[in-house]
Amino acid sequence: MISKDELLERIGNRQLVCGTVGLGYVGLPLAVEKAKAGFRVVGFDVQAEKVDMVNHGENYIGDVVQEDLEQLVFAGMLEATGDFSRVSECDFVAICVPTPLDAHQQPDTSYMEASSRAIAPHLKSGCMVVLESTTYPGTTEELVKPILEEGSGMRCGEGFYLGFSPERVDPGNLVYKTKNTPKVVGAIGEDALECIAAVYEAVLEGGVTRVSSPAVAEMEKILENTYRNINIGLVNEMAMLCDRMGIDVWEVIDAAKTKPYGFTAFYPGPGLGGHCIPLDPYYLTWKAREYGFHTSMIEASMTVNDGMPEWCASRTARILNDFGKAAKDAKVLVLGVAYKQDIDDYRESPALRLIERMEVRSMDVSYFDPWVPVYRYKGESRRSIPELTAEVLEAADVVVVACAHTNVDYDFVQRHAKAIFDTKNAMKAVQDRENIEVL
């Protein structure tokens, strides 16, 4: 196998070829940054449409700059393929594939397993393999390592290096992108850790923190998102209590965050969305059972957050009643179905479950989202109202703000809507509030 010193020299001279498996929200930005740093990059994906778009310099990820992608592709620094035999060209392979939950809320590792099996027969001696997909502690060593060893005929640490470096992607964040977000790396063996960390240090500006094992890196990623899950669960529960007590929870939070220490502001909403926060705690609670441990605080927060779409649907029905309208057959207009503002990503969006729960109550629901013209949920597609007009707003019995997109004129909404339920406090700057209720 290539020695550590030779690998480090090749990293410094940008002589490595880097592979990225999975060209989605994590993989494509990472591939672009590696190519911008001077490494030739080969992206792998099973979706022919993504492969074709990349090879034509056509961007489909919000955090990637179109001009950067075009220049890198046309300069021969970045290409995509569905041919996994070309892994044999790569000295560094990052696996960036989804890790969803199955129907029983247990980790679905099928994408990681399939990717590992696809690359294993083609690994070259001395290749560095890094799993970036969020998963439960132990995955790299217990699941990925045996597949790679069996498929490649090489032993980890002797024929190839293996590590884990959790993705940190916040779609739509205007400050922190792949390039300047700090990275954590854990690997099997000191040589693997040094070489893998050196690749990220050559690409990223945010700095690299090295930890003692892949399991530590896997656990820290779960901690990051579980921390947010628990605190959002706390503030969602506070919001429900404040509603009963007639207290404005948003004013409470604004007052609390004036404390310069010991308090971080989190905000309520109709539930949790995205590819991490609603899912990651389930990985940990599932793994904890193997050790006879019950993560009671985590599970309590998940119960609160998972119940928010139902609670918001009930609150919508109550608002309709307050305005003299029965929930059955009431016309409801939902503003925003993305999981966070100003992006087109609706993965695990609570707005979709909110719409589902309102329709269970026989409400007639339509939606408007300038970022998500069409979405697919449980096998069915729905299309946004093309334009938010006065007539559309006036026809609705209640308008429910489920995502706080900034390209919506909320003063216009307030003037033309009969009743408004603002679950995100998106209308906080609107002066006339006689028809607005907030979560």
N, C-alpha and C positions, 0 to 999 in steps of 0.2 A: 504494500500500500504506500501511496505517496506520503512522505514524512510531513509532520506538522510544519517544520520550517519551510519546506518547499511550498506547501499550501499557502502559508502566510505571505511568502514572497509573491506568489501568483495572484493573491488577493490584492496586494499592494500595487502590482503592475497591471491590474485589471485584465488578467489573462484567463480568468474563469468564465465559463458559460453557465448562466443561471437559468434554472427551470422553475416555472410556477404552474402548479396544478390547480385549476379552478380560476377562471377569469371573471370573477364577480366583484362584489363591493370591496373585498379584501385583496384578491389576487391581482386584478388589473392595476390598481394604484401602486401596489408593491412592485409589479413587473416594470411599470413605467419608471419608478424611482431608481430601480437597479440599472435600467438602461441609461437613464440620465446621468448616473454616476460612472458610466463608462464600461459597464459589463454588457456583453451580448446576452440577450434574453430570449428564451423560447417558452411561450405560454402554451399550456395544454388544457383542452376542454373537450368534453364529449358533445357539446352543443355546437353543431356546424355553423349555426347563425352567428354565434359569438366569434368563432374562428374567422369566418369570412369578414366580419365587421372590423376586427382588429387588423387583419391583413390588408384591408382597404383604408386603414387609418380613420375608421369611423368610430367615434366614442359613444358609449352608452352608460357610462358611470359619471355621476355628478361631480365627484371629487377629482376627476381626471380632466386636465386641460386639453381641449381638442387639438390645439396647435402642437402641444408637446407630443401627443400620440402620433400625429401625422409625420412630424419631423423624424421621430425615432424609427417608425416603420419604413419610411422612404430612405432613411440612411442605413437600413439593414441592421439596426441595433435591437429591434424587437420584431418578432414574428409569432404567429400562433399556428397550432396544428392539433389535429385529433389523433395523430400517429404517435402512440406512446413508446414505440421503439426508438424514437429520437431522444428519449431520456439518456441513452448511451452517450450523447454529446455533452451532457450536463455534469458539471462539477458540484453544483449546489441545487437542490430541489426543495422548494417550499410547497407544502400541501395546504391549500386554502379552500377547503370544500365545506358545505353546510353540515351542521350537526343538529338536526331538528329533534323533536320529541315524537315518539310514536303515539298510537291511539290510547295507550295506557300511561302516558306522561312519563315514559322511560326513554333514555337516550337512544337515538337511532344512529348507530355507528356505521351504517351500510356504506355511506359515501367515503368515509375514511378507509374502510376496509377495501372497497373497490379500487380506490386510488392507490393504496399501498400495493395491492396485487398487480395493478397495471404497471407500476414503475419497477417493481422488484426484479423481474427478469432482465432488466436493461441497465441496472445500476453498474457504473464503472467503479473500479477500485479507487478508493479514496474519496468517493462522493459524500458530500454532506447532505443529509436529509433532515428537514425541519418541519414539524407539524405546527401549523398556526391555528387550526380550527379549535374553537372553544370546546372543552370537553371535561370529563370528570378526572380527578387526580388518579394517575396510574395508567392512563390510556397509552401513552407513548411507549412505556416499557412492557405493559401487559398485552397490548393489542397490536400496535404497529410494529414493534421490534420483531416478534416471532414471524409475522408475515413477510417482512423484508428479508430476514435471515433464511427462511425456507425458500422464498422465491428467487433469491439471488445466489444462494449457495455460499454466501459469505457470512462471517460473524461480525456483529456490531463491535466496533472498536478495533477490529483487525482488518476488515475489508471495507467498511464504510463507517461514517460518523452519524450519530443520530441525536436530535435535540428537540426541544419544544420552545416556541416563542409565541405567546398569545397575541393574536391580532388586537389592535386597538384602533377601531374605526368609528368615527362619529359623523355619519353622513350629514352634510349641510353645515358643519362647524366652520365658521369663517376664519378661525384662528389656528386650530390644530388639525393638520392633515397628516398623511402618512410620513411625510418628510421630517416634520419637527416634533412628532410625538415620541416621548421616551419609550424604549423597548426593554423588555425583560427576556432573558435567555437562560434556559436550563438545559443541560446536556448530559449524556452518559460518558463520563470520563473527562479529565482535565484537558486533554488535547482537543477533543470535540468541542468543549466549551470555548476554548480560546479561538479556534478557527471559525466556528459559527458566529461568535460575537464579533470577530474581526470583519466578517462580511457585512453585518448590519452597521457596524461603525463606519465602514467605507461608503455606505449608502445614505444613512440617516443623520440628521443633525440634532435629534432630541436626546441623544445619549443612550447607552446600553447598560443595564444593570444585570450583572451575572449572579445567578443563584445556584445552589449546590446540586440541584437535580431537576429533571423534567417535572416531577411530581410537585415540587415547590412552585414552579412556574405555572403549572396547571391550576394549582390551588389558589395562587394569588389572583389569577384572572376571575375565578369563581367568586373570590372575596370582593373584588372590585364591583361586580355587578350585583352580588347579594347585598352589599352595603347599600346600594341605591334602592334595591327592591324593598328592603326592610324600612328604610327611611320614607320611601314613597308610601308604603303600607301604613306607616304611622300617621303621615299627614292626611292620607285618604280617610283613615278612621277619625282623625280630628275633624275633618270636613263634615263627615256624617253627624258627629256629635254637635258641632257648631250649628248645623242646619236645624237640629232639634231645639237648640237653645236660643236660636235667633241671633247668632253671632256671625259676623263676616270673617270667615277663616282667612281670607286673603289679607285683610287688615291685621289680623293676628300675626300672620307670618311676616308681613312688612315690619311690624313693630319688633318682633323677636329678632329679626336679622340685623337690627341696629347694634346688637351686642357684638363687640369686636373679637370675641373669643368664645369657644365652646359651643357654637351653634352654626350649622350650615343650612341654608334655606333649601327645602324641597317643596314641591308644589303638587296639589291634588289634580285629579283629572278623571276621565272616564275609564281608566285602566292603563295597563302597560302594553307597549308595542315595541317592535324592532326585533332584531335577530339575536339579541343577547339577554337583556334584563328579564323578560318574561320567561325565558327558558333556562338560563344557567343555574338558578337555584335548584331546579329539578334534578340536574346532574348530580349535585352534591347530596341532596336528600336520598336519592337512589343509591349512591355509593355508600353513604353513611350506614344504611341498613345492613350492609355486609359486615360492619363492625358492631352491630347491635346498638347503634346510636340513633336517637331520634332528634332531628334538628327542629325543635319545637318553635323557636322564635322565627326561623326562616319560614316554616310551614304556615305559621299564623299570618305573616305578612303576605304570603302568596294567596291565602284564603281571602284576605281583605281585597287585594288588588284584582284577583280573578272575579270577585263579586261586584266590582264597580260598574261594569256595563249594565248588569241587572238593576243595580241601585239607581243608576242614571235613567234607565228606562222607566222605572217607577216614579222617579222625580218628574220626568217629562209628563207622565200621566197626571200627576198632581197639579202641575202647572196648567195643563189643559183644563182641568177641572176648575182651577181658580179663575180662569178666563171664560168659564161657562161652556166648555166644550168637552164632550165625552171622548175618551181615548179611542174607542172603536170607530174606525173609518176616519179618524182625524188625519188631516194632511200635515205631514212632518217633513221639513226640509233640513237636512243635515249639511252643515258647512264644514268640509274637510274630512277626508277619510285616510290620509297619510298618517303614519304613526308619530310624526313630529313635523313641526312647521317648516315650510319652504323646501320640502323634498318630495320626490315622487315615489318614495318607498312606503308600501303599505303592509309589509310583512308583520304579522301578528298584531295589526292595528286594532286597538279596542273599539274604534268606530265601527268596524265591521260586525263585531259582536253586539254593539249597542243597537245597530240597525236591526240585527236579527232578533234581539229581545223586544224591540218596539213592534216588529212585525208579528211576533207571537201574541202581542196584545191587540192585533188587528189594526194597527196604525198603517196608514198609507204613506210609505216613506220614499222620498227621492233625495238625491244629494247633488251638491255642487263642489267640485274641487278643481281649481285651475292647474294643479300639478298631477292629478290622477284622473285622466279622462275616462278610463275604463279600469275596473278591477275585477278579479275573479276570486270567488269565495265559495268553498264547498261545491265545486264543480259548476257553478253558475257565474255568468258575467253580468255586470251592471255598468251602465254608462252614465256619466255625469250630465246634468243639465248644461247645455252649451254656454249659457250666459246668465249671469245673475242680474236680472232685470227687476224693476219695480213690480211688474205684473207677477213674476215668479214669487217674490217675497210676499206680496199681498194675498196671493192665493193660499199660502201656507197658514195653518192654524197655529203652528209654533215652529220657530227656527231654532235648531240645536247646533251650537258651535262645538264641534268635536276635535278640531285641530286649528291652531291659531296661526294660519297663514297670514303673512304680512301684506300680501298683495290683494287683500279683500278690503273694500271700503266699508268699515263697520259703522260709520255715521250714516251712510246710505242704507245699510241693513236696518239700523235702529229706526230710521224714519219710515220705512215701509213695512216692517214686520208687525204683526199683531202682538205676538209674545215671543220672547227669546229666552232660551236656557243656555247660558254661556258656561260650559264646563271647563274652560281653559283661562278664564279671565282675559280673553283676547280683547274685550271691549272696555277695558278699564279706563281708557282715555275719553270715552264717549260721555258727554256731559248730561244729556237727557236720558234718564235711566228708568223712566216710569214703566217701561215694558220689558225690562231686563231683570232676570234672576241669574245669579252666579252659583256655581257649585259650592 
